[in-house]
Amino acid sequence: MELSGKTACVKEWLSDVLMAGNPFVAYRLPSQDQACGIIVSHTEPLNLEELTIGPLDGSFVVAPFDRSHENGWLLRGDEPAEVLGFSASPLALEAEKPFVSFLEEASSRKEYQHNFGRMMEALNRQEVDKVVLARRKRVDPISPDLLPLLFEHLCRAHPGAFVYMIDHPEMGCWMGASPEAFLKKEGPVVETVALAATRHPIEGKNKWDHKELEEQGLVSAFIDEVLEDFGLIDYERSGPETVDAGEMVHLKTTYSIKSDSLKTRMGQFMMALHPTPALCGLPKDEAFRLIKEGEGFSRQLYGGFLGPVSGNDFQFFVNIRCMKMSRKETFLYLGGGLTRESEEEKEWEETRLKARTLLRALHTVQKSFGNESPNLR
């Protein structure tokens, strides 16, 4: 992606574009010490199956979870992406992460129990082998004045994540810190991952139980099948290995494929993987139907993918650990994979664990301004 030659402060840049009301994208790639900002002047619908990368240089791709109604968007600016630096006096990162407790409405738990029961019935009838059940957690609206600080704090607190913020009239205002790569092309190599199974590090990083191993194995087997369908045999597979992801750890298997073998089929390959079984389930079509019928809300961008295109390369990430914000309310999107061995209490607690990535950052930012949310302690 072409970048401007100057560097602005990310907090000042975000404050200015939020004040002006311009559509924009800000993002920080994993392990980078600078962010990028695009003031969006052109928005185009994108048929992802026909995607060819070269002509998209300098753009940002956004794909929702539901590919049946919306395919994707291509966001561009009139100017090159601006390089955004971080402030010299950031909020302190705690050596020991404080426990952040938060309230849950009784109706939310009751709804989750009901939806969990419906999904388990489908699993036990063997309609699916895995399905991802998500929920939304509502928290108080976030003051626009805090959003630039929150974005920078997420970048510092989660250096290995893809951190982004989008404000656009067609999509709304979203922010997230995703630990999950979807598809990456860098020169001669295309890389994707099977990321699944979740636990708190205190439970141990290497003693995965049968349910967790099965869940990760299903995602890996799906990618193996897609590679076979595309006739791809010359690739490298490594893992599964345990990886840290903020407040939790996951199992990850990495696949490296020669990009020349997908030169004319990149879009088809991308859409064969999307939505990933880590966010949908298996068999994918049946799991997707259960999600549409059983969750009671639209996932919108949650569980989709997004990221920048630079020259003939790109980096796309699954949109998880994310929230949608408005002046009236903020919704966190939280999900977990269910198999026949799933237990409702454990799955509920997994969604609460995943909420802490954003809630801890929000707690830190609000506390620094003395206006802590009553939702958080």
Residue pairs with C-beta under 8 A, 6 or more apart in sequence:
1 36
1 57
1 58
1 80
1 81
1 308
1 309
1 310
1 311
2 57
2 58
2 80
2 81
2 310
3 36
3 80
3 81
3 82
3 83
4 79
4 80
4 81
4 82
4 83
6 82
6 83
7 34
7 83
7 84
7 85
8 37
8 82
8 83
8 84
8 85
9 84
9 85
9 86
9 87
10 26
10 35
10 37
10 84
10 85
10 86
10 87
10 148
10 151
10 152
10 155
11 87
11 148
11 149
11 151
11 152
12 148
13 26
13 37
13 82
13 84
13 148
14 26
14 37
14 147
14 148
14 151
14 165
15 145
15 148
17 24
17 37
17 39
17 167
18 144
18 147
18 148
18 167
22 39
22 40
23 39
23 40
23 43
23 75
23 167
23 168
23 169
24 37
24 38
24 39
24 40
24 165
24 166
24 167
24 168
25 37
25 38
25 40
25 60
25 75
25 164
25 165
25 166
25 168
26 35
26 36
26 37
26 38
26 84
26 151
26 164
26 165
27 35
27 36
27 60
27 162
27 163
27 164
27 165
27 307
27 308
28 34
28 35
28 36
28 155
28 162
28 163
28 164
29 162
29 308
29 315
30 159
30 160
30 161
30 162
31 159
31 160
33 86
34 83
34 84
34 85
34 86
35 83
35 84
35 85
35 86
35 151
35 155
35 163
36 81
36 82
36 83
36 84
36 308
37 81
37 82
37 84
38 60
38 75
38 76
38 77
38 81
38 82
39 77
39 78
39 79
40 60
40 75
40 76
40 77
40 168
41 76
41 77
41 78
42 74
42 75
42 76
42 77
42 78
43 73
43 74
43 75
43 76
43 168
43 170
44 73
44 74
44 76
45 71
45 72
45 73
45 74
46 61
46 63
46 71
46 72
46 73
46 74
47 71
47 72
47 267
48 63
48 67
48 71
48 72
48 267
48 270
48 271
48 274
49 71
49 267
49 268
49 270
49 271
50 267
51 266
51 267
51 270
52 266
52 267
53 185
53 266
53 309
53 312
53 313
53 314
54 311
54 312
56 74
56 309
56 314
57 309
57 310
57 311
57 312
58 76
58 77
58 80
58 81
58 309
58 310
59 74
59 75
59 76
59 308
59 309
60 74
60 75
60 76
60 306
60 307
60 308
60 309
61 72
61 73
61 74
61 75
61 305
61 306
61 307
61 308
61 309
61 314
61 316
62 72
62 73
62 75
62 166
62 171
62 301
62 304
62 306
63 71
63 72
63 73
63 274
63 304
63 305
63 306
64 70
64 72
64 299
64 300
64 301
64 304
65 275
65 279
65 280
65 299
65 300
65 301
65 302
65 303
65 304
65 319
66 292
66 298
66 299
67 271
67 274
67 275
73 170
73 171
75 168
81 308
86 152
86 155
86 156
87 152
90 152
90 153
90 156
91 149
91 153
91 156
91 364
91 365
91 368
93 156
93 157
94 364
97 247
97 360
98 360
98 363
100 356
100 359
100 360
100 363
100 376
100 377
101 376
101 377
102 139
102 352
102 355
102 359
102 375
102 376
102 377
103 375
104 137
104 352
105 138
108 135
108 137
109 348
111 135
111 296
112 133
112 135
112 344
112 348
112 351
113 344
113 348
115 133
115 135
115 294
115 295
115 296
116 133
116 338
116 342
116 344
116 347
116 348
117 344
118 290
118 294
119 131
119 133
119 290
119 294
119 338
120 338
120 340
120 342
122 128
122 131
122 286
122 290
123 129
123 130
123 131
123 338
123 339
123 340
123 342
124 340
127 286
127 290
128 281
128 282
128 283
128 286
128 287
128 290
129 218
129 281
129 282
129 283
129 339
130 215
130 218
130 277
130 281
130 282
130 287
130 337
130 338
130 339
131 280
131 281
131 287
131 290
131 291
131 337
131 338
132 277
132 278
132 279
132 280
132 281
132 287
132 291
132 303
132 335
132 336
132 337
132 338
133 291
133 294
133 295
133 335
133 336
133 338
133 347
134 291
134 295
134 299
134 302
134 303
134 333
134 334
134 335
134 336
135 295
135 333
135 334
135 335
135 351
136 297
136 331
136 332
136 333
136 334
137 331
137 332
137 334
137 351
137 355
138 329
138 330
138 331
139 329
139 330
139 331
139 332
139 359
139 362
139 373
139 375
139 376
140 329
140 330
140 373
140 374
140 375
141 325
141 326
141 327
141 328
141 329
141 330
142 150
142 325
142 330
142 362
143 371
144 327
146 365
146 366
146 369
147 165
147 175
147 325
149 365
149 368
150 175
150 361
150 362
150 365
151 163
151 165
151 175
153 361
153 364
153 365
154 161
154 163
154 175
154 177
154 358
154 361
155 163
157 177
157 246
157 360
157 361
157 364
158 177
158 179
158 246
158 357
160 179
160 244
160 245
161 177
161 178
161 179
161 245
161 246
161 321
162 176
162 177
162 178
162 179
162 181
162 307
162 315
162 317
163 176
163 177
163 178
164 174
164 175
164 176
164 178
164 306
165 173
165 174
165 175
166 173
166 174
166 175
166 301
166 306
167 173
167 174
171 300
171 301
172 300
172 324
172 325
172 326
173 324
173 325
173 326
174 301
174 319
174 322
174 323
174 324
174 325
175 322
175 323
175 325
175 358
176 319
176 320
176 321
176 322
176 323
176 358
177 246
177 321
177 322
177 357
177 358
177 361
178 317
178 318
178 319
178 320
178 321
178 322
179 195
179 243
179 245
179 246
179 250
179 320
179 321
180 193
180 195
180 245
180 278
180 317
180 318
180 320
181 191
181 192
181 193
181 195
181 315
181 316
181 317
181 318
182 192
182 273
182 274
182 276
182 305
182 307
182 316
182 317
182 318
183 190
183 191
183 192
183 269
183 270
183 273
183 305
183 314
183 316
184 190
184 191
184 192
184 314
184 315
184 316
185 191
185 259
185 266
185 312
185 313
185 314
185 315
186 313
186 315
187 259
187 313
188 258
188 259
188 260
189 256
189 257
189 258
189 259
190 256
190 257
190 258
190 259
190 262
190 266
191 254
191 255
191 256
191 257
192 223
192 254
192 255
192 257
192 273
193 252
193 253
193 254
193 255
194 216
194 219
194 220
194 222
194 223
194 239
194 240
194 252
194 253
194 255
194 278
195 219
195 243
195 250
195 251
195 252
195 278
195 318
196 215
196 216
196 218
196 219
196 250
196 251
196 277
196 278
196 337
197 208
197 212
197 213
197 215
197 216
197 250
197 251
197 337
198 212
198 248
198 249
198 250
198 336
198 350
198 353
198 354
199 208
199 212
199 248
199 249
200 247
200 248
200 249
200 353
201 244
201 248
201 249
205 242
205 249
206 242
208 216
208 242
208 251
210 341
211 339
211 341
211 342
212 251
213 251
214 339
214 341
215 337
215 339
216 240
216 251
216 253
218 277
218 282
218 339
219 253
219 276
219 277
219 278
220 240
220 253
222 276
222 277
222 282
222 284
223 253
223 255
223 273
226 269
226 272
226 273
227 233
227 235
227 255
227 257
229 272
230 261
230 262
230 265
230 268
230 269
230 272
232 257
232 261
232 262
234 257
234 258
234 261
235 255
235 256
235 257
235 258
236 255
236 256
237 253
237 254
237 255
237 256
238 253
238 254
238 256
239 251
239 252
239 253
239 254
240 251
240 252
240 253
241 251
241 252
241 253
242 249
242 250
242 251
242 252
243 249
243 250
243 251
243 252
246 321
246 356
246 357
247 353
247 354
247 356
247 357
247 360
248 353
248 354
262 269
270 316
274 304
274 305
275 284
275 288
275 303
275 304
276 318
277 284
277 287
278 318
278 337
279 303
279 318
279 320
279 335
280 287
280 288
280 291
280 303
281 287
281 288
281 290
281 291
281 337
281 338
291 299
299 333
300 324
301 319
301 322
301 324
302 319
302 320
302 322
302 324
302 333
302 335
303 318
303 319
303 320
303 333
303 335
304 318
304 319
305 316
305 317
305 318
305 319
306 316
306 317
306 319
307 314
307 315
307 316
307 317
308 314
308 315
320 333
320 335
320 354
321 354
321 357
321 358
322 332
322 333
322 358
323 330
323 331
323 332
323 333
323 358
324 330
324 331
324 333
332 355
332 358
332 359
334 351
334 352
334 354
334 355
335 351
335 354
336 347
336 350
336 351
336 354
338 347
359 376
362 373
362 376
363 372
363 373
363 376
366 372
366 373
366 376
